[in-house]
Amino acid sequence: MEYRAALLVAGATGFLGIALGAFGAHGLKVLLELHHAREIWNTAVLYHLVHAPVLLWLARAQTFCLASLFCFGIGILLFSGSLYLLAITGITWLGAITPIGGFLLMAGWALITWSGLCHEA
């Protein structure tokens, strides 16, 4: 992936994480309380925001495993996205998607680890 595209994805991910956190705390407060889903929303925001700087780091790295970038991007979308939707809709089967996203987030970290083991500094 081109550097500029990776940087765009990282910046947009961080921006959306902050925006969704604020929207959940203020704009969706009543709805999240109605669904007893404030913790679900907060978990989605936490994982979203924790991985945004990783995307930025990957975008800025001299060399990186492109697969890890995709794992993090799709992982955030599936993990946090399914939790966001679960929190606002109350549709419980969406929770079945969350572990797939979690697996992809772990795979992204594993790929970074593997890359570190296989490349000399």
Backbone atoms as SQL, in Angstrom:
CREATE TABLE atoms (id INTEGER PRIMARY KEY, chain TEXT, resi INTEGER, resn TEXT, atom TEXT, x REAL, y REAL, z REAL);
INSERT INTO atoms VALUES
  (1, 'A', 1, 'MET', 'N', 0.856, -1.184, 0.000),
  (2, 'A', 1, 'MET', 'CA', 0.000, 0.000, 0.000),
  (3, 'A', 1, 'MET', 'C', 0.891, 1.232, 0.000),
  (4, 'A', 2, 'GLU', 'N', 0.486, 2.204, -0.762),
  (5, 'A', 2, 'GLU', 'CA', 1.231, 3.443, -0.834),
  (6, 'A', 2, 'GLU', 'C', 1.214, 4.149, 0.518),
  (7, 'A', 3, 'TYR', 'N', 2.335, 4.822, 0.814),
  (8, 'A', 3, 'TYR', 'CA', 2.490, 5.532, 2.084),
  (9, 'A', 3, 'TYR', 'C', 1.326, 6.484, 2.344),
  (10, 'A', 4, 'ARG', 'N', 0.957, 7.275, 1.353),
  (11, 'A', 4, 'ARG', 'CA', -0.115, 8.263, 1.548),
  (12, 'A', 4, 'ARG', 'C', -1.451, 7.595, 1.852),
  (13, 'A', 5, 'ALA', 'N', -1.732, 6.489, 1.201),
  (14, 'A', 5, 'ALA', 'CA', -2.987, 5.768, 1.448),
  (15, 'A', 5, 'ALA', 'C', -2.997, 5.202, 2.865),
  (16, 'A', 6, 'ALA', 'N', -1.867, 4.631, 3.284),
  (17, 'A', 6, 'ALA', 'CA', -1.769, 4.080, 4.644),
  (18, 'A', 6, 'ALA', 'C', -1.924, 5.182, 5.679),
  (19, 'A', 7, 'LEU', 'N', -1.329, 6.330, 5.416),
  (20, 'A', 7, 'LEU', 'CA', -1.445, 7.461, 6.331),
  (21, 'A', 7, 'LEU', 'C', -2.887, 7.966, 6.395),
  (22, 'A', 8, 'LEU', 'N', -3.564, 7.992, 5.254),
  (23, 'A', 8, 'LEU', 'CA', -4.972, 8.386, 5.206),
  (24, 'A', 8, 'LEU', 'C', -5.837, 7.442, 6.035),
  (25, 'A', 9, 'VAL', 'N', -5.616, 6.146, 5.896),
  (26, 'A', 9, 'VAL', 'CA', -6.372, 5.153, 6.670),
  (27, 'A', 9, 'VAL', 'C', -6.114, 5.343, 8.166),
  (28, 'A', 10, 'ALA', 'N', -4.847, 5.548, 8.532),
  (29, 'A', 10, 'ALA', 'CA', -4.508, 5.733, 9.949),
  (30, 'A', 10, 'ALA', 'C', -5.173, 6.983, 10.520),
  (31, 'A', 11, 'GLY', 'N', -5.093, 8.089, 9.794),
  (32, 'A', 11, 'GLY', 'CA', -5.704, 9.330, 10.265),
  (33, 'A', 11, 'GLY', 'C', -7.214, 9.238, 10.367),
  (34, 'A', 12, 'ALA', 'N', -7.837, 8.650, 9.368),
  (35, 'A', 12, 'ALA', 'CA', -9.297, 8.496, 9.385),
  (36, 'A', 12, 'ALA', 'C', -9.740, 7.585, 10.527),
  (37, 'A', 13, 'THR', 'N', -8.972, 6.535, 10.778),
  (38, 'A', 13, 'THR', 'CA', -9.303, 5.612, 11.861),
  (39, 'A', 13, 'THR', 'C', -9.247, 6.310, 13.211),
  (40, 'A', 14, 'GLY', 'N', -8.182, 7.083, 13.442),
  (41, 'A', 14, 'GLY', 'CA', -8.074, 7.831, 14.695),
  (42, 'A', 14, 'GLY', 'C', -9.183, 8.858, 14.846),
  (43, 'A', 15, 'PHE', 'N', -9.452, 9.598, 13.776),
  (44, 'A', 15, 'PHE', 'CA', -10.522, 10.604, 13.795),
  (45, 'A', 15, 'PHE', 'C', -11.868, 9.965, 14.130),
  (46, 'A', 16, 'LEU', 'N', -12.185, 8.864, 13.440),
  (47, 'A', 16, 'LEU', 'CA', -13.466, 8.192, 13.676),
  (48, 'A', 16, 'LEU', 'C', -13.563, 7.627, 15.089),
  (49, 'A', 17, 'GLY', 'N', -12.456, 7.132, 15.622),
  (50, 'A', 17, 'GLY', 'CA', -12.465, 6.618, 16.992),
  (51, 'A', 17, 'GLY', 'C', -12.842, 7.694, 17.995),
  (52, 'A', 18, 'ILE', 'N', -12.228, 8.871, 17.844),
  (53, 'A', 18, 'ILE', 'CA', -12.548, 9.991, 18.734),
  (54, 'A', 18, 'ILE', 'C', -13.995, 10.443, 18.524),
  (55, 'A', 19, 'ALA', 'N', -14.391, 10.582, 17.265),
  (56, 'A', 19, 'ALA', 'CA', -15.751, 11.043, 16.958),
  (57, 'A', 19, 'ALA', 'C', -16.809, 10.076, 17.498),
  (58, 'A', 20, 'LEU', 'N', -16.587, 8.774, 17.306),
  (59, 'A', 20, 'LEU', 'CA', -17.560, 7.792, 17.794),
  (60, 'A', 20, 'LEU', 'C', -17.581, 7.728, 19.321),
  (61, 'A', 21, 'GLY', 'N', -16.422, 7.916, 19.944),
  (62, 'A', 21, 'GLY', 'CA', -16.396, 7.967, 21.405),
  (63, 'A', 21, 'GLY', 'C', -17.225, 9.125, 21.940),
  (64, 'A', 22, 'ALA', 'N', -17.046, 10.299, 21.340),
  (65, 'A', 22, 'ALA', 'CA', -17.807, 11.480, 21.762),
  (66, 'A', 22, 'ALA', 'C', -19.291, 11.327, 21.436),
  (67, 'A', 23, 'PHE', 'N', -19.588, 10.790, 20.266),
  (68, 'A', 23, 'PHE', 'CA', -20.982, 10.599, 19.872),
  (69, 'A', 23, 'PHE', 'C', -21.689, 9.633, 20.814),
  (70, 'A', 24, 'GLY', 'N', -20.992, 8.567, 21.211),
  (71, 'A', 24, 'GLY', 'CA', -21.581, 7.608, 22.148),
  (72, 'A', 24, 'GLY', 'C', -21.824, 8.220, 23.516),
  (73, 'A', 25, 'ALA', 'N', -20.887, 9.059, 23.955),
  (74, 'A', 25, 'ALA', 'CA', -21.004, 9.673, 25.276),
  (75, 'A', 25, 'ALA', 'C', -22.083, 10.742, 25.342),
  (76, 'A', 26, 'HIS', 'N', -22.347, 11.379, 24.213),
  (77, 'A', 26, 'HIS', 'CA', -23.287, 12.494, 24.225),
  (78, 'A', 26, 'HIS', 'C', -24.527, 12.223, 23.374),
  (79, 'A', 27, 'GLY', 'N', -24.347, 11.984, 22.095),
  (80, 'A', 27, 'GLY', 'CA', -25.478, 11.846, 21.184),
  (81, 'A', 27, 'GLY', 'C', -26.269, 10.562, 21.348),
  (82, 'A', 28, 'LEU', 'N', -25.588, 9.496, 21.762),
  (83, 'A', 28, 'LEU', 'CA', -26.268, 8.206, 21.899),
  (84, 'A', 28, 'LEU', 'C', -26.471, 7.776, 23.350),
  (85, 'A', 29, 'LYS', 'N', -26.211, 8.667, 24.262),
  (86, 'A', 29, 'LYS', 'CA', -26.257, 8.305, 25.686),
  (87, 'A', 29, 'LYS', 'C', -27.571, 7.628, 26.078),
  (88, 'A', 30, 'VAL', 'N', -28.683, 8.215, 25.697),
  (89, 'A', 30, 'VAL', 'CA', -29.992, 7.667, 26.078),
  (90, 'A', 30, 'VAL', 'C', -30.220, 6.304, 25.425),
  (91, 'A', 31, 'LEU', 'N', -29.911, 6.191, 24.143),
  (92, 'A', 31, 'LEU', 'CA', -30.100, 4.935, 23.425),
  (93, 'A', 31, 'LEU', 'C', -29.221, 3.829, 24.013),
  (94, 'A', 32, 'LEU', 'N', -27.961, 4.144, 24.309),
  (95, 'A', 32, 'LEU', 'CA', -27.056, 3.138, 24.877),
  (96, 'A', 32, 'LEU', 'C', -27.519, 2.702, 26.264),
  (97, 'A', 33, 'GLU', 'N', -28.039, 3.634, 27.040),
  (98, 'A', 33, 'GLU', 'CA', -28.582, 3.271, 28.351),
  (99, 'A', 33, 'GLU', 'C', -29.830, 2.416, 28.204),
  (100, 'A', 34, 'LEU', 'N', -30.658, 2.729, 27.223),
  (101, 'A', 34, 'LEU', 'CA', -31.865, 1.941, 26.959),
  (102, 'A', 34, 'LEU', 'C', -31.504, 0.491, 26.630),
  (103, 'A', 35, 'HIS', 'N', -30.461, 0.303, 25.868),
  (104, 'A', 35, 'HIS', 'CA', -30.016, -1.049, 25.477),
  (105, 'A', 35, 'HIS', 'C', -29.042, -1.667, 26.481),
  (106, 'A', 36, 'HIS', 'N', -28.765, -0.933, 27.570),
  (107, 'A', 36, 'HIS', 'CA', -27.770, -1.395, 28.551),
  (108, 'A', 36, 'HIS', 'C', -26.460, -1.730, 27.838),
  (109, 'A', 37, 'ALA', 'N', -26.037, -0.822, 26.953),
  (110, 'A', 37, 'ALA', 'CA', -24.923, -1.109, 26.054),
  (111, 'A', 37, 'ALA', 'C', -23.788, -0.091, 26.136),
  (112, 'A', 38, 'ARG', 'N', -23.748, 0.680, 27.195),
  (113, 'A', 38, 'ARG', 'CA', -22.673, 1.674, 27.317),
  (114, 'A', 38, 'ARG', 'C', -21.307, 0.995, 27.362),
  (115, 'A', 39, 'GLU', 'N', -21.184, -0.096, 28.105),
  (116, 'A', 39, 'GLU', 'CA', -19.901, -0.818, 28.175),
  (117, 'A', 39, 'GLU', 'C', -19.511, -1.414, 26.830),
  (118, 'A', 40, 'ILE', 'N', -20.494, -1.900, 26.088),
  (119, 'A', 40, 'ILE', 'CA', -20.215, -2.454, 24.756),
  (120, 'A', 40, 'ILE', 'C', -19.646, -1.363, 23.857),
  (121, 'A', 41, 'TRP', 'N', -20.285, -0.194, 23.858),
  (122, 'A', 41, 'TRP', 'CA', -19.808, 0.930, 23.053),
  (123, 'A', 41, 'TRP', 'C', -18.395, 1.328, 23.471),
  (124, 'A', 42, 'ASN', 'N', -18.171, 1.416, 24.781),
  (125, 'A', 42, 'ASN', 'CA', -16.855, 1.812, 25.278),
  (126, 'A', 42, 'ASN', 'C', -15.775, 0.802, 24.897),
  (127, 'A', 43, 'THR', 'N', -16.110, -0.482, 24.884),
  (128, 'A', 43, 'THR', 'CA', -15.151, -1.501, 24.451),
  (129, 'A', 43, 'THR', 'C', -14.813, -1.311, 22.978),
  (130, 'A', 44, 'ALA', 'N', -15.819, -1.032, 22.167),
  (131, 'A', 44, 'ALA', 'CA', -15.594, -0.793, 20.739),
  (132, 'A', 44, 'ALA', 'C', -14.668, 0.400, 20.530),
  (133, 'A', 45, 'VAL', 'N', -14.923, 1.485, 21.257),
  (134, 'A', 45, 'VAL', 'CA', -14.090, 2.682, 21.138),
  (135, 'A', 45, 'VAL', 'C', -12.663, 2.389, 21.614),
  (136, 'A', 46, 'LEU', 'N', -12.523, 1.669, 22.708),
  (137, 'A', 46, 'LEU', 'CA', -11.191, 1.356, 23.246),
  (138, 'A', 46, 'LEU', 'C', -10.349, 0.607, 22.207),
  (139, 'A', 47, 'TYR', 'N', -10.879, -0.473, 21.674),
  (140, 'A', 47, 'TYR', 'CA', -10.118, -1.258, 20.699),
  (141, 'A', 47, 'TYR', 'C', -9.879, -0.469, 19.410),
  (142, 'A', 48, 'HIS', 'N', -10.838, 0.340, 19.027),
  (143, 'A', 48, 'HIS', 'CA', -10.715, 1.197, 17.854),
  (144, 'A', 48, 'HIS', 'C', -9.526, 2.147, 18.048),
  (145, 'A', 49, 'LEU', 'N', -9.527, 2.852, 19.175),
  (146, 'A', 49, 'LEU', 'CA', -8.503, 3.858, 19.409),
  (147, 'A', 49, 'LEU', 'C', -7.130, 3.261, 19.726),
  (148, 'A', 50, 'VAL', 'N', -7.085, 2.119, 20.374),
  (149, 'A', 50, 'VAL', 'CA', -5.793, 1.486, 20.665),
  (150, 'A', 50, 'VAL', 'C', -5.079, 1.115, 19.375),
  (151, 'A', 51, 'HIS', 'N', -5.841, 0.718, 18.369),
  (152, 'A', 51, 'HIS', 'CA', -5.219, 0.253, 17.132),
  (153, 'A', 51, 'HIS', 'C', -4.989, 1.371, 16.107),
  (154, 'A', 52, 'ALA', 'N', -5.578, 2.529, 16.295),
  (155, 'A', 52, 'ALA', 'CA', -5.341, 3.650, 15.375),
  (156, 'A', 52, 'ALA', 'C', -3.862, 4.070, 15.375),
  (157, 'A', 53, 'PRO', 'N', -3.206, 4.218, 16.531),
  (158, 'A', 53, 'PRO', 'CA', -1.778, 4.562, 16.492),
  (159, 'A', 53, 'PRO', 'C', -0.913, 3.459, 15.874),
  (160, 'A', 54, 'VAL', 'N', -1.342, 2.230, 15.980),
  (161, 'A', 54, 'VAL', 'CA', -0.598, 1.138, 15.346),
  (162, 'A', 54, 'VAL', 'C', -0.640, 1.308, 13.833),
  (163, 'A', 55, 'LEU', 'N', -1.807, 1.677, 13.299),
  (164, 'A', 55, 'LEU', 'CA', -1.908, 1.937, 11.860),
  (165, 'A', 55, 'LEU', 'C', -1.002, 3.100, 11.454),
  (166, 'A', 56, 'LEU', 'N', -0.944, 4.121, 12.290),
  (167, 'A', 56, 'LEU', 'CA', -0.069, 5.253, 12.007),
  (168, 'A', 56, 'LEU', 'C', 1.395, 4.816, 12.021),
  (169, 'A', 57, 'TRP', 'N', 1.752, 4.033, 13.007),
  (170, 'A', 57, 'TRP', 'CA', 3.128, 3.525, 13.096),
  (171, 'A', 57, 'TRP', 'C', 3.469, 2.690, 11.861),
  (172, 'A', 58, 'LEU', 'N', 2.550, 1.827, 11.452),
  (173, 'A', 58, 'LEU', 'CA', 2.790, 1.015, 10.261),
  (174, 'A', 58, 'LEU', 'C', 2.934, 1.885, 9.017),
  (175, 'A', 59, 'ALA', 'N', 2.115, 2.924, 8.922),
  (176, 'A', 59, 'ALA', 'CA', 2.179, 3.806, 7.760),
  (177, 'A', 59, 'ALA', 'C', 3.524, 4.527, 7.698),
  (178, 'A', 60, 'ARG', 'N', 4.076, 4.851, 8.850),
  (179, 'A', 60, 'ARG', 'CA', 5.327, 5.608, 8.919),
  (180, 'A', 60, 'ARG', 'C', 6.568, 4.721, 8.908),
  (181, 'A', 61, 'ALA', 'N', 6.408, 3.428, 9.107),
  (182, 'A', 61, 'ALA', 'CA', 7.559, 2.517, 9.184),
  (183, 'A', 61, 'ALA', 'C', 8.249, 2.420, 7.825),
  (184, 'A', 62, 'GLN', 'N', 9.565, 2.268, 7.863),
  (185, 'A', 62, 'GLN', 'CA', 10.335, 2.105, 6.635),
  (186, 'A', 62, 'GLN', 'C', 9.904, 0.835, 5.908),
  (187, 'A', 63, 'THR', 'N', 9.820, -0.246, 6.661),
  (188, 'A', 63, 'THR', 'CA', 9.344, -1.516, 6.108),
  (189, 'A', 63, 'THR', 'C', 8.346, -2.104, 7.087),
  (190, 'A', 64, 'PHE', 'N', 7.346, -2.729, 6.578),
  (191, 'A', 64, 'PHE', 'CA', 6.365, -3.380, 7.440),
  (192, 'A', 64, 'PHE', 'C', 5.661, -4.462, 6.658),
  (193, 'A', 65, 'CYS', 'N', 5.022, -5.309, 7.382),
  (194, 'A', 65, 'CYS', 'CA', 4.256, -6.384, 6.771),
  (195, 'A', 65, 'CYS', 'C', 2.897, -5.821, 6.355),
  (196, 'A', 66, 'LEU', 'N', 2.667, -5.741, 5.058),
  (197, 'A', 66, 'LEU', 'CA', 1.411, -5.198, 4.546),
  (198, 'A', 66, 'LEU', 'C', 0.206, -5.974, 5.072),
  (199, 'A', 67, 'ALA', 'N', 0.382, -7.271, 5.255),
  (200, 'A', 67, 'ALA', 'CA', -0.721, -8.091, 5.761),
  (201, 'A', 67, 'ALA', 'C', -1.160, -7.626, 7.144),
  (202, 'A', 68, 'SER', 'N', -0.223, -7.166, 7.975),
  (203, 'A', 68, 'SER', 'CA', -0.599, -6.699, 9.316),
  (204, 'A', 68, 'SER', 'C', -1.480, -5.456, 9.224),
  (205, 'A', 69, 'LEU', 'N', -1.182, -4.575, 8.266),
  (206, 'A', 69, 'LEU', 'CA', -1.998, -3.384, 8.078),
  (207, 'A', 69, 'LEU', 'C', -3.434, -3.767, 7.725),
  (208, 'A', 70, 'PHE', 'N', -3.581, -4.718, 6.829),
  (209, 'A', 70, 'PHE', 'CA', -4.920, -5.174, 6.451),
  (210, 'A', 70, 'PHE', 'C', -5.610, -5.889, 7.611),
  (211, 'A', 71, 'CYS', 'N', -4.872, -6.692, 8.360),
  (212, 'A', 71, 'CYS', 'CA', -5.475, -7.380, 9.519),
  (213, 'A', 71, 'CYS', 'C', -6.007, -6.367, 10.527),
  (214, 'A', 72, 'PHE', 'N', -5.214, -5.336, 10.809),
  (215, 'A', 72, 'PHE', 'CA', -5.674, -4.318, 11.760),
  (216, 'A', 72, 'PHE', 'C', -6.876, -3.557, 11.215),
  (217, 'A', 73, 'GLY', 'N', -6.828, -3.166, 9.955),
  (218, 'A', 73, 'GLY', 'CA', -7.933, -2.403, 9.372),
  (219, 'A', 73, 'GLY', 'C', -9.236, -3.180, 9.362),
  (220, 'A', 74, 'ILE', 'N', -9.192, -4.401, 8.855),
  (221, 'A', 74, 'ILE', 'CA', -10.404, -5.233, 8.808),
  (222, 'A', 74, 'ILE', 'C', -10.795, -5.662, 10.224),
  (223, 'A', 75, 'GLY', 'N', -9.800, -5.909, 11.065),
  (224, 'A', 75, 'GLY', 'CA', -10.085, -6.286, 12.454),
  (225, 'A', 75, 'GLY', 'C', -10.834, -5.195, 13.201),
  (226, 'A', 76, 'ILE', 'N', -10.402, -3.947, 13.042),
  (227, 'A', 76, 'ILE', 'CA', -11.102, -2.825, 13.674),
  (228, 'A', 76, 'ILE', 'C', -12.534, -2.739, 13.140),
  (229, 'A', 77, 'LEU', 'N', -12.654, -2.854, 11.835),
  (230, 'A', 77, 'LEU', 'CA', -13.985, -2.776, 11.213),
  (231, 'A', 77, 'LEU', 'C', -14.919, -3.854, 11.761),
  (232, 'A', 78, 'LEU', 'N', -14.438, -5.092, 11.826),
  (233, 'A', 78, 'LEU', 'CA', -15.301, -6.187, 12.287),
  (234, 'A', 78, 'LEU', 'C', -15.483, -6.188, 13.799),
  (235, 'A', 79, 'PHE', 'N', -14.390, -5.998, 14.550),
  (236, 'A', 79, 'PHE', 'CA', -14.499, -6.045, 16.013),
  (237, 'A', 79, 'PHE', 'C', -15.296, -4.851, 16.524),
  (238, 'A', 80, 'SER', 'N', -14.756, -3.655, 16.311),
  (239, 'A', 80, 'SER', 'CA', -15.429, -2.467, 16.835),
  (240, 'A', 80, 'SER', 'C', -16.744, -2.217, 16.106),
  (241, 'A', 81, 'GLY', 'N', -16.747, -2.410, 14.788),
  (242, 'A', 81, 'GLY', 'CA', -17.972, -2.176, 14.023),
  (243, 'A', 81, 'GLY', 'C', -19.131, -3.030, 14.485),
  (244, 'A', 82, 'SER', 'N', -18.863, -4.314, 14.731),
  (245, 'A', 82, 'SER', 'CA', -19.953, -5.180, 15.191),
  (246, 'A', 82, 'SER', 'C', -20.436, -4.776, 16.578),
  (247, 'A', 83, 'LEU', 'N', -19.503, -4.332, 17.425),
  (248, 'A', 83, 'LEU', 'CA', -19.909, -3.877, 18.760),
  (249, 'A', 83, 'LEU', 'C', -20.693, -2.566, 18.699),
  (250, 'A', 84, 'TYR', 'N', -20.270, -1.648, 17.819),
  (251, 'A', 84, 'TYR', 'CA', -21.032, -0.407, 17.651),
  (252, 'A', 84, 'TYR', 'C', -22.466, -0.726, 17.236),
  (253, 'A', 85, 'LEU', 'N', -22.604, -1.592, 16.237),
  (254, 'A', 85, 'LEU', 'CA', -23.940, -1.954, 15.756),
  (255, 'A', 85, 'LEU', 'C', -24.752, -2.690, 16.814),
  (256, 'A', 86, 'LEU', 'N', -24.106, -3.596, 17.528),
  (257, 'A', 86, 'LEU', 'CA', -24.785, -4.320, 18.612),
  (258, 'A', 86, 'LEU', 'C', -25.307, -3.340, 19.659),
  (259, 'A', 87, 'ALA', 'N', -24.460, -2.368, 20.013),
  (260, 'A', 87, 'ALA', 'CA', -24.838, -1.412, 21.058),
  (261, 'A', 87, 'ALA', 'C', -26.035, -0.559, 20.664),
  (262, 'A', 88, 'ILE', 'N', -26.109, -0.155, 19.402),
  (263, 'A', 88, 'ILE', 'CA', -27.208, 0.749, 19.024),
  (264, 'A', 88, 'ILE', 'C', -28.452, 0.014, 18.549),
  (265, 'A', 89, 'THR', 'N', -28.305, -1.244, 18.119),
  (266, 'A', 89, 'THR', 'CA', -29.474, -1.966, 17.622),
  (267, 'A', 89, 'THR', 'C', -29.995, -3.001, 18.605),
  (268, 'A', 90, 'GLY', 'N', -29.120, -3.536, 19.443),
  (269, 'A', 90, 'GLY', 'CA', -29.520, -4.613, 20.340),
  (270, 'A', 90, 'GLY', 'C', -29.632, -5.959, 19.642),
  (271, 'A', 91, 'ILE', 'N', -29.197, -6.036, 18.385),
  (272, 'A', 91, 'ILE', 'CA', -29.246, -7.301, 17.635),
  (273, 'A', 91, 'ILE', 'C', -28.088, -8.180, 18.096),
  (274, 'A', 92, 'THR', 'N', -28.408, -9.204, 18.858),
  (275, 'A', 92, 'THR', 'CA', -27.366, -9.981, 19.538),
  (276, 'A', 92, 'THR', 'C', -26.516, -10.839, 18.614),
  (277, 'A', 93, 'TRP', 'N', -27.041, -11.259, 17.453),
  (278, 'A', 93, 'TRP', 'CA', -26.222, -12.101, 16.581),
  (279, 'A', 93, 'TRP', 'C', -25.008, -11.354, 16.042),
  (280, 'A', 94, 'LEU', 'N', -25.013, -10.028, 16.118),
  (281, 'A', 94, 'LEU', 'CA', -23.847, -9.257, 15.695),
  (282, 'A', 94, 'LEU', 'C', -22.625, -9.593, 16.545),
  (283, 'A', 95, 'GLY', 'N', -22.876, -10.050, 17.764),
  (284, 'A', 95, 'GLY', 'CA', -21.781, -10.455, 18.639),
  (285, 'A', 95, 'GLY', 'C', -20.985, -11.632, 18.093),
  (286, 'A', 96, 'ALA', 'N', -21.576, -12.385, 17.170),
  (287, 'A', 96, 'ALA', 'CA', -20.862, -13.518, 16.567),
  (288, 'A', 96, 'ALA', 'C', -19.771, -13.051, 15.610),
  (289, 'A', 97, 'ILE', 'N', -19.861, -11.828, 15.118),
  (290, 'A', 97, 'ILE', 'CA', -18.858, -11.274, 14.201),
  (291, 'A', 97, 'ILE', 'C', -17.643, -10.767, 14.977),
  (292, 'A', 98, 'THR', 'N', -17.864, -10.321, 16.189),
  (293, 'A', 98, 'THR', 'CA', -16.817, -9.691, 16.992),
  (294, 'A', 98, 'THR', 'C', -15.567, -10.556, 17.125),
  (295, 'A', 99, 'PRO', 'N', -15.669, -11.852, 17.430),
  (296, 'A', 99, 'PRO', 'CA', -14.453, -12.653, 17.574),
  (297, 'A', 99, 'PRO', 'C', -13.623, -12.758, 16.289),
  (298, 'A', 100, 'ILE', 'N', -14.271, -12.670, 15.132),
  (299, 'A', 100, 'ILE', 'CA', -13.521, -12.692, 13.869),
  (300, 'A', 100, 'ILE', 'C', -12.623, -11.459, 13.799),
  (301, 'A', 101, 'GLY', 'N', -13.191, -10.323, 14.153),
  (302, 'A', 101, 'GLY', 'CA', -12.396, -9.095, 14.210),
  (303, 'A', 101, 'GLY', 'C', -11.294, -9.184, 15.240),
  (304, 'A', 102, 'GLY', 'N', -11.603, -9.755, 16.390),
  (305, 'A', 102, 'GLY', 'CA', -10.583, -9.930, 17.430),
  (306, 'A', 102, 'GLY', 'C', -9.444, -10.820, 16.965),
  (307, 'A', 103, 'PHE', 'N', -9.797, -11.886, 16.238),
  (308, 'A', 103, 'PHE', 'CA', -8.773, -12.768, 15.693),
  (309, 'A', 103, 'PHE', 'C', -7.878, -12.006, 14.714),
  (310, 'A', 104, 'LEU', 'N', -8.478, -11.175, 13.870),
  (311, 'A', 104, 'LEU', 'CA', -7.687, -10.398, 12.912),
  (312, 'A', 104, 'LEU', 'C', -6.785, -9.385, 13.610),
  (313, 'A', 105, 'LEU', 'N', -7.251, -8.784, 14.691),
  (314, 'A', 105, 'LEU', 'CA', -6.398, -7.880, 15.460),
  (315, 'A', 105, 'LEU', 'C', -5.204, -8.642, 16.045),
  (316, 'A', 106, 'MET', 'N', -5.467, -9.818, 16.589),
  (317, 'A', 106, 'MET', 'CA', -4.365, -10.638, 17.120),
  (318, 'A', 106, 'MET', 'C', -3.421, -11.067, 16.001),
  (319, 'A', 107, 'ALA', 'N', -3.983, -11.381, 14.829),
  (320, 'A', 107, 'ALA', 'CA', -3.146, -11.776, 13.697),
  (321, 'A', 107, 'ALA', 'C', -2.242, -10.624, 13.277),
  (322, 'A', 108, 'GLY', 'N', -2.758, -9.406, 13.307),
  (323, 'A', 108, 'GLY', 'CA', -1.932, -8.239, 12.993),
  (324, 'A', 108, 'GLY', 'C', -0.746, -8.121, 13.926),
  (325, 'A', 109, 'TRP', 'N', -0.991, -8.317, 15.219),
  (326, 'A', 109, 'TRP', 'CA', 0.106, -8.284, 16.195),
  (327, 'A', 109, 'TRP', 'C', 1.066, -9.447, 15.979),
  (328, 'A', 110, 'ALA', 'N', 0.529, -10.612, 15.673),
  (329, 'A', 110, 'ALA', 'CA', 1.389, -11.775, 15.424),
  (330, 'A', 110, 'ALA', 'C', 2.270, -11.541, 14.198),
  (331, 'A', 111, 'LEU', 'N', 1.733, -10.918, 13.166),
  (332, 'A', 111, 'LEU', 'CA', 2.518, -10.628, 11.974),
  (333, 'A', 111, 'LEU', 'C', 3.631, -9.625, 12.257),
  (334, 'A', 112, 'ILE', 'N', 3.352, -8.639, 13.101),
  (335, 'A', 112, 'ILE', 'CA', 4.400, -7.699, 13.504),
  (336, 'A', 112, 'ILE', 'C', 5.490, -8.447, 14.271),
  (337, 'A', 113, 'THR', 'N', 5.079, -9.326, 15.166),
  (338, 'A', 113, 'THR', 'CA', 6.039, -10.126, 15.933),
  (339, 'A', 113, 'THR', 'C', 6.879, -10.986, 15.000),
  (340, 'A', 114, 'TRP', 'N', 6.210, -11.665, 14.068),
  (341, 'A', 114, 'TRP', 'CA', 6.914, -12.525, 13.106),
  (342, 'A', 114, 'TRP', 'C', 7.896, -11.708, 12.267),
  (343, 'A', 115, 'SER', 'N', 7.457, -10.548, 11.839),
  (344, 'A', 115, 'SER', 'CA', 8.318, -9.663, 11.052),
  (345, 'A', 115, 'SER', 'C', 9.551, -9.278, 11.842),
  (346, 'A', 116, 'GLY', 'N', 9.367, -9.006, 13.139),
  (347, 'A', 116, 'GLY', 'CA', 10.499, -8.666, 14.000),
  (348, 'A', 116, 'GLY', 'C', 11.451, -9.815, 14.196),
  (349, 'A', 117, 'LEU', 'N', 10.927, -11.038, 14.219),
  (350, 'A', 117, 'LEU', 'CA', 11.774, -12.203, 14.390),
  (351, 'A', 117, 'LEU', 'C', 12.537, -12.541, 13.115),
  (352, 'A', 118, 'CYS', 'N', 11.958, -12.207, 11.976),
  (353, 'A', 118, 'CYS', 'CA', 12.529, -12.628, 10.684),
  (354, 'A', 118, 'CYS', 'C', 13.433, -11.569, 10.042),
  (355, 'A', 119, 'HIS', 'N', 13.414, -10.376, 10.536),
  (356, 'A', 119, 'HIS', 'CA', 14.224, -9.313, 9.914),
  (357, 'A', 119, 'HIS', 'C', 15.247, -8.787, 10.896),
  (358, 'A', 120, 'GLU', 'N', 16.408, -8.548, 10.395),
  (359, 'A', 120, 'GLU', 'CA', 17.457, -7.948, 11.225),
  (360, 'A', 120, 'GLU', 'C', 17.291, -6.440, 11.227),
  (361, 'A', 121, 'ALA', 'N', 17.717, -5.841, 12.312),
  (362, 'A', 121, 'ALA', 'CA', 17.600, -4.376, 12.428),
  (363, 'A', 121, 'ALA', 'C', 18.637, -3.671, 11.584);
